[in-house]
Amino acid sequence: MIKQIIAAAAAALFAVGTSAQTSINLANYKLSGNYTLDTLGDMGLEASAVTYARDRGTLFFVGDEGLGVVEISRTGQTLGSMRFSNWPTASTNHDAEGLTYLGNGQLVVAEERLQDAYRFQYVAGGSVALRDADFVSIAGTVGNIGTEGISYDPRNGSFVSVKQDNPQAVLAGGLTFAKAGGVSAMAALFNADAKLGLNSLSDVQTLSPIDALAGSAAADNLLILSLDSRKLVEINRKGDVLSSFDLSGVTSQAIEGVTVDEKGVIYLVAEDSGTPNSRLFVLTPVPEPTTWALMAGGLGLLAWAKRRRT
């Protein structure tokens, strides 16, 4: 009977914690890591996008010179890399600005100016000809103001992307990939210029991968990174800003990429900006008062059960 009571109470505590969660509250985050990334013959320079691979427990990042993708640990150690051997001829700048992980070693890299996304299988030490990869156009070709970030939502296989400026855009929807070019069902979620108040959009990350948010409203939220505003914001799908983190005191380097792991830890990459190396920064959540209250309640319940058994 006691075990049943404990199980029921624990379930109730968990339900309260998740159902009431509407924001991860970036104000409760702190900088906990700052790591140098290897240059790797220029492949590791100008880090512009980062993504987390849950089934590998690692991160991948790309530089905006489009030389390849690098796999690193969550503390920045190089684990492997894969070169981009050929971009499509239409890509004259090879401007890799978006990266997201689909699972089972599959990655999607987005080229800013073409606003195309290319899907490929990661092979450490290998190379991939992106001109031969399955791809899809998110939107039409623009100048140096196009797609800056892309993020996969593992709940339903959809994507979110951001366009940098003129106009800013946060798009969401389905993408199908094909050799001759797939189909995009991406559409603007809201008027980003009017709603967000940011000087540019540099990357996006869905929050659905965070385990503690499963079943809560916060699982629908997005992280939006702005290089020019030096700010990370959490928004809902209507474009309402729910919380923010000031990045101006983190580094003078240009922070261009963001991702998150299943525990809610946030990873940011910054290009070298005249310094010798790109860097990885880690933001860790500090337990909120409501979390401590739930933990205290659970501990109290366990203590009561122990007294009943003695």
C-alpha positions as CSV (number, residue, x, y, z in Angstrom):
1,M,0.0,0.0,0.0
2,I,2.8,2.4,0.9
3,K,4.5,1.7,-2.4
4,Q,1.3,2.5,-4.2
5,I,0.9,5.8,-2.3
6,I,4.5,6.8,-3.1
7,A,4.1,5.9,-6.8
8,A,0.8,7.9,-7.1
9,A,2.3,10.9,-5.3
10,A,5.4,10.8,-7.5
11,A,3.3,10.7,-10.6
12,A,1.2,13.6,-9.3
13,L,4.4,15.7,-8.6
14,F,5.7,14.9,-12.0
15,A,2.4,15.9,-13.6
16,V,2.3,19.2,-11.8
17,G,5.9,19.9,-12.8
18,T,5.4,19.3,-16.5
19,S,1.8,20.5,-17.1
20,A,2.6,23.8,-15.4
21,Q,5.8,24.4,-17.3
22,T,5.3,27.2,-19.9
23,S,8.9,28.4,-20.1
24,I,12.4,27.2,-19.4
25,N,13.1,30.8,-18.0
26,L,16.5,31.8,-19.4
27,A,17.0,34.1,-16.4
28,N,17.7,30.9,-14.4
29,Y,20.6,29.9,-16.7
30,K,24.3,30.6,-16.0
31,L,27.5,30.3,-18.1
32,S,29.1,27.0,-17.0
33,G,31.6,26.2,-19.8
34,N,33.9,28.0,-22.3
35,Y,35.9,25.7,-24.6
36,T,38.3,26.3,-27.5
37,L,37.4,24.5,-30.8
38,D,40.1,23.1,-33.0
39,T,40.8,24.8,-36.3
40,L,41.2,21.6,-38.2
41,G,42.9,23.2,-41.3
42,D,40.3,25.9,-41.3
43,M,37.3,23.5,-41.2
44,G,36.8,24.5,-37.5
45,L,37.0,28.3,-38.1
46,E,34.1,30.7,-38.1
47,A,31.7,28.3,-36.3
48,S,28.2,29.3,-37.5
49,A,25.9,26.5,-36.5
50,V,25.7,23.7,-33.9
51,T,23.4,20.8,-33.3
52,Y,23.1,18.1,-30.6
53,A,23.0,14.4,-31.5
54,R,21.1,12.7,-28.7
55,D,21.8,9.1,-29.9
56,R,25.5,9.8,-29.9
57,G,25.7,12.2,-26.9
58,T,27.8,14.6,-29.0
59,L,27.6,17.9,-30.9
60,F,28.2,18.8,-34.5
61,F,29.1,22.2,-35.9
62,V,29.9,23.8,-39.2
63,G,31.9,26.9,-40.1
64,D,30.4,29.4,-42.6
65,E,33.1,28.7,-45.1
66,G,31.3,25.5,-45.8
67,L,34.4,23.2,-45.7
68,G,32.7,20.4,-43.7
69,V,31.1,19.3,-40.4
70,V,32.9,18.6,-37.2
71,E,31.8,16.2,-34.4
72,I,32.8,17.3,-30.9
73,S,32.1,16.3,-27.3
74,R,29.9,18.5,-25.0
75,T,33.2,20.0,-23.7
76,G,34.6,20.8,-27.2
77,Q,37.0,18.0,-27.9
78,T,37.2,17.0,-31.5
79,L,35.8,13.5,-32.2
80,G,35.8,13.4,-36.0
81,S,34.9,15.4,-39.1
82,M,33.5,15.0,-42.6
83,R,34.4,17.2,-45.6
84,F,32.0,18.8,-48.0
85,S,33.7,17.9,-51.3
86,N,31.3,19.7,-53.7
87,W,28.6,22.3,-53.3
88,P,26.1,22.9,-56.1
89,T,27.4,25.2,-58.7
90,A,24.7,27.8,-57.8
91,S,26.4,28.2,-54.4
92,T,29.2,30.6,-55.0
93,N,29.9,31.4,-51.3
94,H,29.2,27.9,-49.7
95,D,27.7,29.8,-46.8
96,A,26.8,27.1,-44.3
97,E,24.8,28.8,-41.7
98,G,22.2,26.2,-40.5
99,L,22.7,22.7,-39.1
100,T,20.3,20.2,-37.5
101,Y,20.5,16.5,-36.6
102,L,17.8,14.1,-37.6
103,G,19.0,10.9,-35.8
104,N,20.9,7.8,-36.9
105,G,23.8,9.9,-38.2
106,Q,21.7,12.0,-40.6
107,L,22.4,15.8,-40.7
108,V,20.8,18.7,-42.6
109,V,23.0,21.7,-43.5
110,A,21.4,24.9,-44.8
111,E,23.1,27.3,-47.3
112,E,22.2,30.9,-46.4
113,R,22.0,32.6,-49.8
114,L,20.3,29.8,-51.8
115,Q,18.1,29.1,-48.8
116,D,18.5,25.4,-49.6
117,A,18.8,22.5,-47.1
118,Y,20.9,19.4,-47.9
119,R,20.5,16.1,-46.1
120,F,23.4,13.7,-45.8
121,Q,24.7,10.7,-43.8
122,Y,27.7,11.5,-41.5
123,V,30.8,9.4,-42.0
124,A,33.8,10.3,-39.8
125,G,36.8,10.9,-42.1
126,G,34.7,10.8,-45.2
127,S,33.3,13.4,-47.6
128,V,30.0,14.3,-49.1
129,A,29.3,16.0,-52.5
130,L,26.4,18.2,-51.5
131,R,25.5,18.8,-55.2
132,D,24.5,15.1,-55.2
133,A,22.6,15.1,-51.9
134,D,18.9,15.1,-51.4
135,F,17.8,18.7,-50.9
136,V,14.9,21.1,-50.6
137,S,14.6,24.9,-51.1
138,I,13.1,26.6,-48.0
139,A,12.6,29.8,-49.9
140,G,14.0,31.7,-52.9
141,T,17.6,32.8,-53.5
142,V,18.6,36.1,-51.7
143,G,21.7,37.9,-50.7
144,N,23.6,37.7,-47.5
145,I,20.4,38.0,-45.5
146,G,18.9,34.5,-45.9
147,T,18.6,31.3,-43.9
148,E,20.7,31.5,-40.7
149,G,19.4,28.5,-38.8
150,I,17.3,25.4,-39.0
151,S,16.1,23.0,-36.3
152,Y,14.3,19.6,-36.4
153,D,11.4,18.8,-34.1
154,P,11.6,15.1,-33.3
155,R,8.0,14.9,-32.1
156,N,6.5,15.1,-35.6
157,G,9.4,15.4,-38.1
158,S,8.8,19.1,-38.8
159,F,11.3,21.9,-39.0
160,V,11.8,25.5,-37.9
161,S,14.1,27.9,-39.7
162,V,15.0,31.6,-39.4
163,K,15.9,34.2,-42.1
164,Q,18.4,36.8,-40.9
165,D,16.9,40.1,-42.1
166,N,15.1,42.3,-44.6
167,P,12.7,40.9,-43.7
168,Q,13.3,38.7,-40.7
169,A,11.3,35.4,-40.7
170,V,10.6,32.5,-38.4
171,L,9.3,29.6,-40.6
172,A,7.8,26.3,-39.5
173,G,6.4,23.3,-41.4
174,G,7.4,20.2,-43.3
175,L,10.3,19.6,-45.6
176,T,10.7,16.6,-47.9
177,F,14.1,15.9,-49.5
178,A,14.8,14.6,-53.0
179,K,17.7,14.4,-55.4
180,A,16.0,16.8,-57.8
181,G,14.8,19.0,-55.0
182,G,12.0,18.3,-52.6
183,V,9.0,20.2,-51.4
184,S,8.8,22.8,-48.6
185,A,5.6,23.4,-46.6
186,M,7.3,26.0,-44.5
187,A,5.3,29.2,-43.6
188,A,5.9,32.2,-41.4
189,L,4.6,31.8,-37.8
190,F,4.2,35.5,-37.2
191,N,5.7,38.9,-38.3
192,A,9.2,38.5,-36.9
193,D,10.2,42.2,-37.5
194,A,7.2,43.4,-35.6
195,K,7.1,40.9,-32.7
196,L,10.7,40.1,-31.7
197,G,12.4,43.4,-31.5
198,L,15.8,41.9,-32.5
199,N,18.4,43.4,-34.8
200,S,18.9,40.1,-36.7
201,L,18.1,36.4,-36.4
202,S,21.1,34.1,-36.3
203,D,19.8,30.7,-35.3
204,V,16.8,28.8,-33.9
205,Q,16.3,25.7,-31.7
206,T,13.2,23.8,-30.8
207,L,12.7,23.0,-27.1
208,S,10.8,19.7,-27.6
209,P,14.0,17.6,-27.2
210,I,14.1,18.5,-23.5
211,D,12.8,15.5,-21.5
212,A,11.4,17.5,-18.6
213,L,9.1,19.5,-21.0
214,A,7.4,16.5,-22.5
215,G,3.6,17.1,-22.6
216,S,4.0,20.7,-21.5
217,A,3.3,24.0,-23.3
218,A,7.0,24.8,-23.1
219,A,7.8,21.9,-25.5
220,D,6.4,24.1,-28.3
221,N,8.7,27.0,-27.5
222,L,11.7,28.1,-29.5
223,L,15.1,29.6,-28.7
224,I,16.0,32.4,-31.1
225,L,19.6,33.7,-31.2
226,S,20.5,37.2,-32.3
227,L,24.1,38.0,-33.0
228,D,23.5,41.7,-33.5
229,S,21.4,42.1,-30.4
230,R,23.7,39.8,-28.5
231,K,20.8,38.1,-27.0
232,L,19.2,34.7,-26.7
233,V,15.4,34.7,-26.3
234,E,12.8,32.1,-25.7
235,I,9.5,32.5,-27.6
236,N,6.3,30.7,-28.1
237,R,4.9,29.9,-31.6
238,K,3.0,33.2,-31.6
239,G,6.3,35.2,-31.3
240,D,5.7,36.3,-27.7
241,V,9.1,36.7,-25.8
242,L,8.9,34.6,-22.7
243,S,12.4,34.9,-21.3
244,S,15.9,36.1,-22.4
245,F,19.6,35.8,-21.7
246,D,22.0,38.7,-22.3
247,L,25.1,37.4,-24.2
248,S,27.0,40.7,-24.2
249,G,29.0,39.6,-21.1
250,V,29.8,36.1,-22.4
251,T,32.3,37.0,-25.2
252,S,33.3,39.6,-27.7
253,Q,33.2,37.0,-30.4
254,A,30.2,36.6,-32.7
255,I,27.9,33.9,-31.3
256,E,26.1,32.4,-34.3
257,G,24.8,29.0,-33.3
258,V,22.6,27.4,-30.6
259,T,21.4,24.0,-29.6
260,V,20.0,22.2,-26.5
261,D,20.3,18.6,-25.1
262,E,17.7,16.4,-23.4
263,K,18.6,17.9,-19.9
264,G,18.0,21.5,-21.1
265,V,21.7,22.4,-21.3
266,I,22.2,25.0,-24.0
267,Y,25.3,25.0,-26.2
268,L,26.4,28.1,-28.2
269,V,29.2,28.4,-30.8
270,A,31.0,31.6,-31.7
271,E,33.2,32.3,-34.7
272,D,36.8,33.3,-34.2
273,S,36.3,37.0,-35.1
274,G,40.0,37.7,-35.4
275,T,40.9,35.5,-32.4
276,P,42.8,32.2,-33.0
277,N,39.8,29.9,-32.5
278,S,36.1,29.5,-32.6
279,R,34.6,28.6,-29.2
280,L,31.9,26.5,-27.5
281,F,29.9,28.1,-24.6
282,V,27.7,26.1,-22.3
283,L,24.7,27.5,-20.4
284,T,23.3,25.4,-17.5
285,P,19.9,25.7,-15.9
286,V,19.8,26.5,-12.1
287,P,16.8,24.8,-10.4
288,E,13.9,27.0,-10.0
289,P,12.0,27.5,-6.6
290,T,9.1,25.4,-7.9
291,T,11.5,22.6,-8.7
292,W,13.0,22.7,-5.2
293,A,9.5,22.7,-3.8
294,L,8.6,19.6,-5.7
295,M,11.9,17.9,-4.7
296,A,11.3,18.8,-1.0
297,G,7.8,17.4,-1.3
298,G,9.1,14.1,-2.7
299,L,11.8,13.9,0.0
300,G,9.2,14.5,2.7
301,L,7.0,11.8,1.3
302,L,9.9,9.3,1.3
303,A,10.7,10.2,4.9
304,W,7.1,9.6,5.9
305,A,7.1,6.2,4.2
306,K,10.3,5.3,5.9
307,R,8.8,6.1,9.3
308,R,5.8,4.0,8.6
309,R,8.0,1.0,7.8
310,T,10.0,1.3,11.1
